[in-house]
């Protein structure tokens, strides 16, 4: 077998290995991005629930203040 054929085969195998490693790296990055996206989505939902609770408490406090003001003015 000529030396050129071995060299070409080595180069091809090297390129395939590098491509496979690059694909694996991209897949790992994609998985981490999906996990981060899910954590952020969960955090957003939690914060949204907290905001709704706070709005409910603030609304109840405002209604109570208005009721107290109206009783004082009568």
Secondary structure, 3 states (H helix, E strand, C coil): CCHHHHHHHHHHHHHHHHHHHHHHHHHHHHHHHHHHHHHHHHHHHHHHHHHHHHHHHHHHHHHHHHHHHHHHHC
